[in-house]
Amino acid sequence: MNQEHHTDDKSGNYVAEPSCPPLPSTNTGVVSVISPHYCAPYPVDLTIVRKVLKLTHDNYDVLDVNGNIVFTIKDEMTFLHHHRVLRDPAGVAIVTVYEKIKSMHRRFNVFKGDSKDMKDLIFTAKQSHMIQWTTKLDVFLASDTKKDVCDFKVKGNWLERSCIIYAGEPGDKDEDGASSRVIAQMKKKHTVDSVVLGKDTFNVTVYPNIDYAFIIALITVLDAVNDARAES
């Protein structure tokens, strides 16, 4: 199996290399939400490392299979808002996640860069139900004005810190009759470091042609929901 590594394109941007042959799929359409730059024609394997013993807010590194930093995620606080920012290795904000105040279903707005202007809204994610034993998120793209049916679905297991991400509602079919499909999965990795060094580690597999920055943004929202549940 070939190991993933990274190169720089002519513009100096990070470009992921394949980690293994493409997974079989009956629907190979490209899913680009944040940027096509983050879509690869092969599976992308990432590792999220969370330092849980820090006294400050949680910080995360997102690594490729060679240990190179692809993204960082940080909890940040302003005078009025607590939010999370997904950044590239150079520290440039890719998206910012804000929780919407006074919402019946816990709802998060995800904006381009470090903006919080509605014109820069990329997508909204909300809990499927007010009370639920497992974490389920309905995800609506900003371009979806009707919002009758979610564009993506996240089904997570809070205790195991795992999740499956679907394009469309699981079990539903799109206008072409195609069923919803799994586009990414996350599982917690149990290591010595997680016990001794206070680090939680999660393995993420992003399927071919899927925007992996978008997947990490969704996992960031899911983690924010889980943290809120733990505090309540």
N, C-alpha and C positions, 0 to 999 in steps of 0.2 A: 504494500500500500504506500503510495507516495505521501510524503509529509507536506503539510501546507507551509508555505513561506510567503514572504511579501516582496514586492518590487515597487518601484516608483515609476509612474508613467511620465510622459514628457512635461506634464504640468506640476510634477512633484507630489502628486496625490498618492495616498496609500492604495494599493491594489492587492486584493487577496489572491492567492494561488490555490489550486485544487488540493483537497486532502484525500479524496478517494473518488472512484468513478461515480457518475450521476446515479441517483436512486431512480428506480423505475417509476413512471407516473403516466397516467392517462391524460393528464391535463398539464401541459408544459408552458402555459402562458406566463409571461413575466409579470410579477407583482412589484411595482415600483411606487412607493408611497412617499418616502423622503427624498430619494435620489436614485436614478438608474446606476449611478456610480457604485452603489452597494449591492447590485444584483450580479450574481455570478452564475454561469451555466453548469455549475457543479455544486455539491453540498459544501457548506462552510461549517466547520466545527469550531466553536468558541468556548472559552471557559470564563465564567464570572467568578471573581474572587472578592469576597466581602470580609472586611476586618471588623469583627463583632465586639472586640474588647476595647475599642476606642471610646473615650469619654465624650467625644464630639459626635456630630451626626455621622451616619454611615457613609463610608467611601467604598467605591468599587473600582476594580480594574477588569476590563474585558480583554482577554488574551487570545491569540491564535494558538495553534498547536505547537509552535516553536517558542511560545512564551513572550512574543512581541505584543505590546499594548496596541489594541485596535481602537478602544474607546475607554473613557473614564466616566463614572457617574458619581455625582456629589450632591449631597443635601446642602442647600444654601438657604440662608435666611436674610430677608430684607426687613424693613420696618414693619410692613404689613403682611408679607407673604412668606410662607415656607414652601420651597419648591425644589425640584430636582433637575439637574442639568446634565445632559449627555454631551460629552465633548470628544473631539478627535485627539490624536496623539499630540498635536501642536497646541491644544488647549482651546481651540475654536469651538464655540457652542454650536451643536447640530440641532438639538431641540431642547425645549424647556417644558417641564411638566408642572402644571398648577392644579391643585384641587379646587373645584368649584364650591364656594361657600353656600350654605343653606340649600342643599340639594337633598331631596327625599332619598334617592339612590345615590350612593357615593359616586361622584362624577369627576372626571379629570379632563382638562383641556391640554392638548399638546401643541405647542407653537414652534414655528421655524426659528432657529437660532436662539437668541436670548430675548426674543420679543414676547409680549403678552397682549399684543394688539390683535383683535379678532380677524383682521384682514390677513394675518399670518397664521391663522389656525390651520393645522394639518389634519387632526382628527380628534374625536372625543371618545372617551371610554367610560362606561358606567357599569355598576353592578347590575346583573340581570334581575335580581330580586332584593328587596330590602333585607330579608332574613334568609340566609343560606348557609348550609353546613360546609359546602365546598365553594371556592371562589370562582365565580363565573362573570366574565366581563363581555358586554356587548360593545363593539367598536364601530363607530360611524365616521366615515371620511367627511371632511368639511364640504366636499363637493356634493355629498348626498343630502339634498335639501329635504327630501320626504322623511327619511329616517324611520320608515315603516319596518324594514328588515335590516338587521345589522350587516355590515360589510365583512366583518371578521368577528370571530368568537374565541375567547380565551377560557379554557376550562382548567382550573388549577386545584391541586390538593394542598391545602394550607399546611397540614402537619408534615407532609413529606417534602414540601417546597418543590413540587414538580408541576408541570403544566403542558398542555397541548394547545397549539394555536391553529385555528381553522380559517380558511377563506370561505366566508359564507356561514350560514347557520348549519351545524351538523345535521345531516339527514335531509336537508332541503336541496332543491335543484335550481340552477339558474335558468335564464330564458332560453338557453340552448339545450336544456335538459341534462346538463352536467351536474353531478353531485358535488357537494362541498368537499374540500380536500384538506388534509393536514399539510401545513406549510412549515411548521417548526415544532420542536419539542425541547423541553428542559427537564433535567433530573439532577437532584442533589448528589454530589459525589462525597462519599464518606472517606476521609483521609485522616492520618495522624495529625496533620497540621490543623484540621478543624477542631481537634480536641486540645492539643498542646499549645498551638500558637493562636488559637481564637480566630481561625479563618474558616468561613463557610465557602465552599466551592461548588459551583453548578456547571454541569456540562450542557451546552446548547447545540443542537443540530438544526441548521437552517437548510431547507431543501433547495434544489436548483432553481435559479431564476427568481428567488425571493429576496426582497430588500432586507438585508440583515441588520441595518441600522434601525429599520422599523420594528423588527422583531425585538431588538434590545430595548427600544423605547416602550414596547408593550410589556416586557418583563419588568421594566422600571415602574410602570403603573401598577402592575400586579403586586410588586413588592411593597409599594406604598399602601395599597389596600390591606395587605397582610400585616404590616406594621401597625396600621390604625386599629385593626382587630385585636392585636396583641395588647395594645394600650387601653382598650375599652373593657 
